[in-house]
Amino acid sequence: MSEDELTSLRIEYVKNQILHKLRMDQRPPKKSFDDLPEPIQEGFAIQNDDDTEYLNRQLDDYFAKTTQKIIFLTQEFEKCKSHEYPSICFMMNISEDLDVNIIESAQLWFYTEPNNLNHGMNHTFLLSEVELWGTSKKFIKSKTLAISQVGQDELAWEKIDLTTSLKIWLEYHNFNPTIELACETCKTEAMPISLHQDHKPFVVINTFPKRSFNRQRRNVNCGPSSTECCRDSLYIDFATIGWNDWIIHPKGYNAYFCRGSCNRVASITQAGTHHSTIFNKFLHHTSKNTKKKLELVPCCTATRYSSLQIFYLDSNNTATQVTLPNMIVESCGCS
């Protein structure tokens, strides 16, 4: 088998691993990212956790664990008609499988346009939940969730904390709350919130705490003339394999693989795995009790893995970030 054929098989194995860990039988249908808000397309609204070692300790299961969800809001036209201030309403569609016990934080992101505001002064935005509506669709009651002061001298993304509200909605099984954002200091009828596809509001939900943990990795990579067991590069480019139309981030990643010989006894005894420890004892016992040459030769295989975070579009109103356990080879050894 040629090296190109081996590479193709390795890539197919990685693709199958991703789908299996996401509990998918096949890749999702092709999606368009053109109407995603700018912070998502450019990646700065996406939570990145570099503490893969911490994640590995927490992710004992084979399957993916959700670390972030982004909910795209649907504008609601009927429920804001009677507000005394310029306002806009949105309906949220919260996944029913979202566990309240793993919510770390939630934020509403919205983009303000200074053309509709008075320059040189701060403006007050009032976020409320529309709670009750009569059969005639007239305003009955709303509950204030947050008040935000915004200084408007330039275009900007603003954030309002929704963590407590989201947990209450989940606890009471309110999966489709309606929220209203009003500008109490705006003197025009137009609401200064952009609804353009690049700037439309959305809610970011983080479901796994960030950790700061620095660790040094051993240099286990193969060199140009390596023959003994080592780690070699295997970059998976999602555009090349045709998966860049549903995986938003990252654009690709290095999965790595193990290659090389395990003929030397030193390679076996220094591998540091449970299997190699037993093998080392067997070598010692054999050398004491027989003069026969040992013919067992172990394989070069992965001894440590780390996780991969991917961010993908799973429906029209939700994007999800998950952590896939054991997707990146960190070190190789003979076992």
C-alpha positions in Angstrom: 0.0 0.0 0.0 1.4 3.4 -1.0 1.9 6.3 1.4 -1.0 8.3 -0.3 -3.3 5.3 0.2 -2.3 5.1 3.9 -2.9 8.8 4.3 -6.4 8.5 2.7 -7.3 5.6 5.1 -6.1 7.6 8.1 -8.2 10.6 7.1 -11.3 8.4 6.6 -10.7 7.0 10.1 -10.6 10.5 11.6 -13.8 11.5 9.7 -15.6 8.4 11.0 -14.4 9.2 14.6 -15.8 12.7 14.4 -19.2 11.5 13.2 -19.4 8.7 15.7 -18.5 11.0 18.6 -21.2 13.4 17.4 -23.6 10.4 17.3 -24.2 11.0 13.6 -24.6 8.3 10.9 -23.5 10.8 8.2 -22.4 14.3 7.8 -25.1 17.1 8.1 -26.6 18.6 4.9 -24.7 21.5 3.3 -25.2 24.8 5.0 -24.5 28.4 4.2 -22.4 30.6 6.6 -23.0 33.8 4.7 -25.8 35.0 7.0 -23.9 34.2 10.3 -23.1 37.3 12.5 -19.6 38.6 12.1 -18.3 37.6 15.5 -19.1 34.0 14.7 -17.7 34.0 11.2 -14.4 35.5 12.5 -14.3 33.3 15.6 -14.0 35.9 18.4 -17.4 34.9 19.9 -16.3 31.3 20.1 -14.9 30.1 23.4 -11.5 28.4 23.1 -10.2 26.4 26.0 -6.6 25.4 25.7 -6.6 23.2 28.8 -7.0 20.0 26.9 -5.5 18.0 29.7 -8.2 19.3 32.1 -10.8 18.4 29.5 -9.4 14.9 29.1 -9.7 14.3 32.8 -13.3 15.3 32.7 -14.3 13.6 29.5 -14.2 9.9 30.2 -16.9 9.1 27.7 -16.3 8.3 24.0 -18.8 10.8 22.8 -18.7 14.6 22.3 -19.4 17.0 25.1 -21.1 20.3 24.4 -19.0 23.3 25.5 -20.9 26.2 23.9 -24.2 26.9 22.1 -25.1 30.0 20.1 -28.8 30.7 19.6 -29.8 32.8 16.6 -32.9 34.9 17.5 -36.1 35.2 15.6 -37.6 38.7 15.5 -41.1 38.9 17.1 -43.2 41.7 15.6 -46.5 41.6 17.6 -45.3 41.8 21.2 -43.5 45.2 21.1 -46.2 47.4 19.6 -47.3 49.2 22.7 -43.9 50.0 24.3 -43.4 53.7 25.0 -39.7 53.6 23.9 -38.1 52.4 20.7 -37.9 48.6 21.1 -37.5 45.3 19.4 -38.6 41.8 20.4 -36.9 38.5 19.8 -38.0 34.9 20.4 -35.4 32.4 21.6 -35.5 28.7 20.7 -33.6 26.9 23.5 -32.6 23.3 23.0 -34.6 21.1 25.4 -31.6 18.9 26.0 -29.6 21.7 27.5 -28.7 20.8 31.1 -29.2 23.7 33.5 -26.5 22.2 35.8 -23.7 22.7 33.2 -24.5 26.4 32.3 -21.4 28.5 33.0 -22.6 31.8 31.4 -25.0 33.3 28.9 -24.8 36.6 27.1 -27.0 38.5 24.6 -24.8 40.1 21.9 -26.2 43.0 19.9 -24.7 45.6 17.5 -25.5 49.3 18.0 -25.6 51.9 15.3 -24.7 55.4 16.4 -26.5 57.0 13.5 -29.7 56.7 15.5 -28.3 57.9 18.8 -27.2 61.2 20.2 -23.4 61.4 20.1 -21.4 62.3 23.2 -23.8 60.7 25.7 -24.5 57.3 27.2 -27.7 55.5 26.4 -29.7 53.1 28.5 -30.9 49.8 27.1 -33.5 47.9 29.0 -33.8 44.1 28.5 -37.1 42.6 29.6 -38.9 39.3 29.3 -42.4 39.4 27.8 -44.2 37.1 30.2 -47.9 37.3 29.6 -50.1 38.0 26.6 -53.9 38.0 26.3 -55.9 36.5 23.5 -56.2 39.9 21.9 -52.4 40.1 21.8 -52.3 43.2 24.0 -49.5 43.9 26.4 -50.1 42.5 29.9 -46.8 42.2 31.7 -43.0 42.2 31.3 -40.2 41.5 33.7 -36.9 43.5 33.7 -33.9 41.2 33.2 -31.0 43.7 32.9 -30.2 47.4 32.3 -27.1 48.3 30.2 -25.4 51.7 29.8 -23.9 52.1 26.4 -21.5 54.9 25.3 -22.1 55.6 21.6 -19.3 57.3 19.7 -18.7 54.4 17.3 -20.1 51.1 16.1 -19.8 48.4 18.7 -20.9 45.0 19.8 -22.6 45.1 23.2 -23.2 42.3 25.6 -25.8 41.7 28.3 -25.6 38.9 30.9 -28.4 36.4 30.7 -27.0 33.6 32.8 -29.6 33.8 35.7 -32.5 34.2 33.3 -31.4 31.3 31.1 -31.2 29.0 34.2 -34.7 30.0 35.3 -36.1 29.4 31.8 -34.6 25.9 31.8 -35.7 25.1 35.3 -39.3 26.0 34.4 -39.1 24.4 30.9 -39.7 27.7 29.2 -37.8 26.8 25.9 -39.3 29.7 23.8 -39.0 32.9 25.9 -39.6 36.3 24.2 -37.2 39.1 25.1 -37.6 42.8 24.5 -34.7 45.2 24.1 -35.7 48.9 24.5 -33.7 52.1 24.3 -35.0 54.4 27.1 -32.8 57.4 26.0 -33.4 57.3 22.3 -35.3 60.2 20.9 -36.1 58.7 17.5 -38.6 56.0 16.7 -36.0 53.8 15.1 -34.4 51.2 17.3 -30.6 51.6 17.1 -29.9 47.9 16.8 -28.6 46.4 13.6 -30.5 43.5 12.1 -28.2 43.1 9.1 -27.1 39.5 8.6 -23.5 40.3 9.7 -24.7 42.1 12.8 -27.9 40.4 13.9 -28.3 39.7 17.6 -27.6 36.3 19.1 -27.1 34.6 22.5 -23.9 32.8 23.5 -24.2 30.0 26.1 -21.0 28.6 27.6 -21.5 25.2 29.2 -18.0 24.4 30.3 -15.8 26.5 32.6 -12.6 28.0 31.2 -9.4 26.9 32.9 -5.9 28.4 32.7 -3.3 25.6 32.8 0.0 25.7 31.1 1.9 22.5 30.4 4.9 21.6 28.4 4.6 18.9 25.8 7.4 16.5 25.1 9.0 16.6 21.7 7.8 13.3 20.2 7.6 14.4 16.5 9.4 12.4 13.8 12.4 13.9 12.2 13.6 13.6 8.5 15.6 10.5 9.3 13.5 9.0 12.1 13.2 5.2 12.0 12.2 4.5 15.6 8.6 5.0 17.0 7.6 8.6 16.8 4.7 11.0 16.1 4.2 12.2 12.5 2.0 15.0 11.1 -1.5 14.3 9.7 -3.3 17.6 9.0 -7.0 17.3 8.3 -8.2 20.3 6.2 -12.0 20.5 6.4 -12.2 22.4 3.1 -10.2 19.6 1.3 -12.5 16.9 2.6 -15.6 18.9 1.9 -16.7 19.5 5.5 -16.2 23.3 5.6 -19.9 23.8 4.8 -21.0 22.6 8.2 -17.9 22.9 10.5 -17.4 26.6 11.2 -14.3 26.4 13.3 -11.5 25.4 13.2 -10.6 25.3 9.5 -8.6 22.1 10.1 -6.4 20.5 12.7 -3.4 18.2 13.0 -4.5 14.8 14.2 -1.0 13.2 14.0 -0.3 9.5 13.8 2.3 7.1 15.1 4.9 5.4 12.9 8.3 3.8 13.2 10.0 0.6 14.4 9.8 -1.0 17.8 12.6 -3.4 17.2 15.0 -2.0 19.8 14.5 -3.2 23.4 15.1 0.3 24.6 12.1 1.5 22.6 9.9 -1.1 24.4 11.2 -0.6 27.9 11.1 3.2 27.8 7.6 3.5 26.3 6.0 4.2 29.7 2.7 2.4 29.2 1.1 -0.3 31.3 1.6 -2.8 28.5 5.3 -1.9 28.2 5.7 -2.3 32.0 4.4 -5.8 31.8 6.5 -6.5 28.7 9.6 -5.2 30.5 9.0 -7.7 33.4 8.5 -10.5 30.9 11.8 -9.5 29.2 13.6 -9.7 32.5 12.1 -13.0 33.4 12.9 -14.5 30.0 16.5 -13.4 30.1 17.0 -15.1 33.5 15.3 -18.4 32.6 16.1 -19.0 28.9 18.7 -18.3 26.3 16.2 -18.2 23.5 15.9 -15.0 21.5 12.7 -13.2 22.2 10.7 -12.8 18.9 7.8 -10.7 20.2 7.8 -7.3 18.6 5.4 -4.6 19.8 3.7 -1.9 17.7 4.3 1.8 17.6 1.0 3.3 18.9 -0.4 6.3 20.6 0.1 6.5 24.4 -1.6 9.8 25.1 -4.3 11.8 23.4 -5.9 15.3 23.7 -9.3 16.6 22.8 -10.5 18.6 19.8 -13.0 21.4 19.9 -15.2 22.0 16.9 -17.9 24.5 16.3 -20.6 23.6 13.8 -24.0 24.6 12.6 -26.6 22.0 13.7 -29.9 23.8 12.8 -31.2 27.1 11.5 -31.3 28.7 14.9 -28.5 27.0 16.8 -24.7 26.6 16.5 -22.9 24.3 18.8 -19.4 23.9 20.1 -18.4 20.5 21.4 -15.3 18.8 22.7 -14.4 15.5 21.1 -12.3 13.3 23.4 -9.1 11.6 22.2 -8.8 13.1 18.8 -5.2 14.4 18.7 -2.2 12.1 19.3 0.0 13.7 21.9 2.7 11.0 22.2 3.7 7.6 20.8 5.3 4.6 22.3 5.9 0.8 21.8 3.3 -1.5 23.3 
